[in-house]
């Protein structure tokens, strides 16, 4: 079941276009979001190959979320861009949650050794 949720979250994220930069003021936040997306995509590929994921890299980026939420927009275009960036980040967060859940479910049986 977790695998289906992870696949759905991943496909939803990959179907979304990366939001365009509306102004120079949003360039740093856009770069941070792009880096976050790249790190999670790399870890997702490792997971799909059957490798373990780096739990230090696979985490929800609260700092980016805070930066996007507190950004003071000056134009309607910036408002729309900020909204798109937040929406895209939420889809990445969905993938992170499901990836961590599935990774945890995968390691649980290995930790429970049979008792003799």
Helices and strands as residue ranges (DSSP letters): H 2-15, G 24-26, H 27-48, H 62-70, H 76-111
